[in-house]
Amino acid sequence: MRAVVFRNNMAVAGWIFMAIWLGGISLISWVFVRDGGFHQMHPLLEVGIMLMFWVFGLAGGGYLFSQTRVRLTVENGAATLRETLLWKRSEECFPVSAIEVLPVLRERDSEGDRYFRCVIVTPAGRRVSIGESHHEETMDRLRERVVAALAAGG
């Protein structure tokens, strides 16, 4: 039987954004130190602004780099859940009958817009998002595909 694969790669967008942010702030900081400041404002204010960018960058990086990339593979009555961070990968295997597919979660994003997630529950009780979108129909279709794949065993 052919494997059915579901992926949630949203974490990659955050990883790329933070890599660009931290790379940019690193370059700006190098220029700042090399030139002894930007000489636009009071030196302490300039240092404070640079520190603020670093605090936001490190806090955002800590959050976004901790988001996992998810792949669920259903094949021959078994499901394999692979979660990947930049520096670590974990993989769990279990029978398809042990997975629970929750109804599409309806939430709000950071800007207050509607946001939808397709979530499974592993046998250990962990909730894992295998899809997310601003479009409810997209997540409803994904949920239907996941339920069908699990019912067919792959």
Sequence and secondary structure as in RCSB ss.txt:
>XXXX:A:sequence
MRAVVFRNNMAVAGWIFMAIWLGGISLISWVFVRDGGFHQMHPLLEVGIMLMFWVFGLAGGGYLFSQTRVRLTVE
NGAATLRETLLWKRSEECFPVSAIEVLPVLRERDSEGDRYFRCVIVTPAGRRVSIGESHHEETMDRLRERVVAAL
AAGG
>XXXX:A:secstr
   EEEEE HHHHHHHHHHHHHHHHHHHHHHHHHHTS SSS HHHHHHHHHHHHHHHHHHHHHHTT  EEEEEEE
TTEEEEEEE SS EEEEEEEGGG EE   EEEE TTS EEEEEEEE TTS EEEEEEES HHHHHHHHHHHHHHH
HHT 
